[in-house]
Amino acid sequence: MNEIKSLETAEIKVTAVERSIEIEPQSGLTLEEAKGILEASFSVDNIEADEYEFGGKYNSYEARLNQVPQNGENGAFEGERGHSKFVPSDTTERGEACKEKLAEYGKDGIEYKNLEPDFSEVSSATVTIDKMTANRNDYQEDGEWKAGNFSQADAKLAEQWNTQGKDGRTDWTDKDVYNFRKDSEQKYTWHERCDTKTMDLVPSEIHQCCKHLGGVSECKVRDAQNNGGEFDE
């Protein structure tokens, strides 16, 4: 049997047991229909948290470790620092706010995997943006305004919520999403993952307490290497 090559659009490590698909001859599927089933199953949208490869590839291990929380007043790791669950402490205002917000999700901490926090279990939404840069906010480039990471994510989430019919609506806009996450009673922020394309909508209280080097830092190092002729996309 010929080996099925992985999709070029995503590097996904999946075993046959985890994602087995049976396409029987008697089902009457055409070649194109069978191909569609395979591509849908292996799409980026179907990647689960435990399949995501944590940790950046541009920052050094030491640089990323330096930004991981130290065991101290704000909290401590249950195991190895940066490779286990970080449990916030209520001895500081920041730690207490994080602890209280985590409790709303039935959690007592955030898992760090390869020095990157996994916010998937406290995320209200996850989107993939087209061009993550070192700019969270909109910026000018060559005299032209470009959408920053947050604006791109707001627009993507508006599309997602319209498809889902969130709150019975199909008219969500990027401005609506902006206002939603800026609401004083909710306080959400976007977390840029280290893969420089995925973004999670996370409670600000949790994000602020769980320090890390994320996608913005990865983009800065990537772009610096690119400008120096060392990086090839």
C-alpha positions as CSV (number, residue, x, y, z in Angstrom):
1,M,0.0,0.0,0.0
2,N,1.4,3.4,-0.9
3,E,2.2,5.7,2.0
4,I,-0.2,8.6,2.5
5,K,1.8,11.8,2.7
6,S,0.9,14.3,5.4
7,L,-0.8,17.5,4.3
8,E,1.6,20.3,3.5
9,T,-0.6,22.8,5.3
10,A,-0.1,21.3,8.7
11,E,2.4,19.2,10.5
12,I,0.2,16.7,12.3
13,K,1.4,13.6,14.1
14,V,-1.5,11.2,14.2
15,T,-1.4,7.4,14.7
16,A,-3.6,5.0,12.8
17,V,-5.3,4.0,16.1
18,E,-6.1,7.6,17.1
19,R,-7.6,8.7,13.8
20,S,-8.5,5.5,11.8
21,I,-10.9,6.1,8.9
22,E,-12.5,3.2,7.1
23,I,-13.5,3.8,3.5
24,E,-15.0,0.6,2.2
25,P,-15.3,-0.1,-1.6
26,Q,-19.0,-0.9,-1.2
27,S,-19.7,2.5,0.3
28,G,-19.8,3.9,-3.2
29,L,-17.5,6.8,-2.5
30,T,-15.6,8.4,-5.4
31,L,-11.9,9.2,-5.1
32,E,-12.6,12.9,-4.6
33,E,-15.2,12.1,-1.8
34,A,-12.7,9.8,-0.1
35,K,-10.0,12.5,-0.4
36,G,-12.4,15.0,1.2
37,I,-13.0,12.8,4.2
38,L,-9.3,12.4,4.8
39,E,-8.6,16.1,4.5
40,A,-11.4,17.0,6.8
41,S,-10.2,14.5,9.4
42,F,-6.6,15.8,9.2
43,S,-7.5,19.5,9.1
44,V,-5.8,22.0,11.4
45,D,-9.2,22.7,13.1
46,N,-9.2,19.1,14.3
47,I,-5.9,19.4,16.2
48,E,-6.4,18.7,19.9
49,A,-4.4,20.2,22.7
50,D,-2.4,17.0,23.3
51,E,-1.4,17.0,19.6
52,Y,-0.2,20.5,19.6
53,E,3.6,20.8,19.8
54,F,4.3,23.1,22.8
55,G,7.3,25.4,23.0
56,G,8.7,27.8,20.5
57,K,11.4,27.2,17.9
58,Y,12.9,30.7,17.7
59,N,13.7,31.7,21.3
60,S,16.3,29.7,23.1
61,Y,15.4,27.3,25.9
62,E,17.1,29.5,28.4
63,A,15.3,32.7,27.3
64,R,11.9,30.9,27.6
65,L,12.8,29.4,31.0
66,N,13.7,32.9,32.3
67,Q,10.1,34.1,31.7
68,V,8.4,31.1,33.3
69,P,7.2,31.9,36.9
70,Q,9.6,31.3,39.7
71,N,8.2,29.4,42.7
72,G,7.3,32.1,45.1
73,E,4.6,34.4,46.3
74,N,2.4,34.2,43.2
75,G,2.4,30.4,43.1
76,A,4.5,27.3,42.5
77,F,4.9,24.4,40.2
78,E,3.8,21.0,41.4
79,G,6.8,19.4,39.6
80,E,9.6,20.6,37.4
81,R,9.4,24.3,36.7
82,G,8.0,25.0,33.3
83,H,7.1,21.3,32.7
84,S,4.2,20.7,35.2
85,K,1.2,22.4,36.7
86,F,1.6,25.9,38.0
87,V,-0.7,26.5,41.0
88,P,-1.3,30.2,42.0
89,S,-1.2,31.3,45.6
90,D,-3.7,33.6,47.2
91,T,-0.9,35.4,49.2
92,T,-0.7,38.1,46.5
93,E,-3.5,40.1,44.7
94,R,-2.5,38.7,41.3
95,G,-2.3,35.1,42.5
96,E,-5.6,35.4,44.3
97,A,-7.3,36.8,41.2
98,C,-5.9,34.0,39.1
99,K,-6.9,31.3,41.7
100,E,-10.5,32.6,41.9
101,K,-10.9,32.8,38.1
102,L,-9.5,29.2,37.7
103,A,-12.0,28.0,40.3
104,E,-14.8,29.2,38.0
105,Y,-13.5,26.6,35.5
106,G,-13.1,23.9,38.1
107,K,-9.3,24.2,37.9
108,D,-6.6,24.9,40.5
109,G,-3.7,25.6,38.1
110,I,-2.4,25.8,34.6
111,E,-0.2,23.1,33.0
112,Y,3.1,24.2,31.4
113,K,4.4,22.0,28.6
114,N,7.9,22.6,27.3
115,L,7.8,26.0,29.0
116,E,4.5,27.1,27.4
117,P,1.3,27.4,29.3
118,D,-1.6,25.4,28.1
119,F,-4.7,27.6,28.4
120,S,-7.0,25.3,26.3
121,E,-9.1,24.3,29.3
122,V,-9.9,27.9,30.3
123,S,-10.1,29.3,26.8
124,S,-13.5,30.6,25.6
125,A,-12.4,30.4,21.9
126,T,-9.4,29.5,19.7
127,V,-8.7,30.9,16.3
128,T,-5.9,30.7,13.7
129,I,-4.9,34.0,12.2
130,D,-3.2,34.5,8.8
131,K,-0.2,36.6,9.8
132,M,1.0,36.8,13.4
133,T,3.6,39.5,13.9
134,A,5.3,41.2,16.8
135,N,2.5,43.7,16.8
136,R,-0.5,43.0,19.0
137,N,-2.2,46.2,17.9
138,D,-2.7,47.6,14.4
139,Y,0.4,49.2,12.9
140,Q,1.8,51.0,9.9
141,E,4.1,49.4,7.4
142,D,5.3,51.3,4.4
143,G,2.7,54.0,5.0
144,E,-0.2,51.4,5.1
145,W,-2.2,50.3,8.1
146,K,-1.9,46.6,8.9
147,A,-4.1,44.5,11.2
148,G,-2.3,43.5,14.4
149,N,-2.7,40.1,16.0
150,F,-5.6,41.1,18.2
151,S,-7.6,42.7,15.3
152,Q,-7.0,39.6,13.2
153,A,-8.2,37.3,16.0
154,D,-11.3,39.5,16.7
155,A,-12.3,39.2,13.0
156,K,-11.7,35.4,12.9
157,L,-13.7,34.9,16.1
158,A,-16.6,37.1,14.7
159,E,-16.7,34.7,11.7
160,Q,-16.6,31.7,14.0
161,W,-19.4,33.0,16.2
162,N,-21.6,33.8,13.2
163,T,-21.2,30.3,12.0
164,Q,-22.1,28.9,15.4
165,G,-24.9,31.4,15.9
166,K,-23.6,32.4,19.3
167,D,-26.3,34.0,21.5
168,G,-28.7,33.5,18.6
169,R,-26.8,36.0,16.4
170,T,-25.3,35.8,12.9
171,D,-24.2,39.5,12.7
172,W,-21.1,39.5,15.0
173,T,-18.4,41.9,13.9
174,D,-14.8,42.3,14.9
175,K,-15.8,45.4,16.9
176,D,-18.4,43.3,18.8
177,V,-15.7,40.8,19.8
178,Y,-13.4,43.6,20.8
179,N,-16.2,45.0,23.1
180,F,-16.9,41.5,24.4
181,R,-13.4,40.9,25.6
182,K,-13.0,44.5,26.9
183,D,-16.1,44.2,29.0
184,S,-15.1,45.2,32.6
185,E,-17.1,42.2,34.0
186,Q,-15.3,39.6,31.8
187,K,-11.8,40.9,31.1
188,Y,-10.6,38.6,28.3
189,T,-7.3,38.9,26.4
190,W,-5.8,37.1,23.5
191,H,-3.0,34.7,24.1
192,E,-0.6,34.2,21.2
193,R,0.7,30.7,21.1
194,C,4.3,29.9,20.3
195,D,3.4,28.4,16.9
196,T,2.9,32.0,15.7
197,K,-0.6,31.3,14.3
198,T,-2.9,30.1,17.0
199,M,-4.7,32.4,19.5
200,D,-6.8,31.6,22.6
201,L,-9.3,33.9,24.2
202,V,-8.3,33.7,27.9
203,P,-9.4,35.4,31.1
204,S,-6.9,38.3,31.8
205,E,-6.5,37.3,35.5
206,I,-5.2,33.9,34.5
207,H,-3.0,35.1,31.6
208,Q,-1.4,37.8,33.7
209,C,-0.4,35.4,36.4
210,C,1.0,32.6,34.2
211,K,4.1,34.3,32.7
212,H,5.7,33.0,29.6
213,L,7.3,33.9,26.2
214,G,4.6,33.6,23.6
215,G,4.0,34.2,20.0
216,V,4.9,37.9,19.9
217,S,8.4,37.1,21.3
218,E,8.7,34.2,18.8
219,C,7.8,36.6,16.0
220,K,10.4,39.2,17.1
221,V,13.2,36.6,17.1
222,R,12.0,35.1,13.8
223,D,11.8,38.5,12.1
224,A,15.3,39.5,13.4
225,Q,16.7,36.3,11.9
226,N,14.8,37.0,8.7
227,N,16.2,40.5,8.4
228,G,19.7,39.2,9.0
229,G,19.3,36.7,6.2
230,E,19.3,33.7,8.5
231,F,15.6,32.8,8.4
232,D,13.9,31.0,5.5
233,E,10.1,30.7,5.9
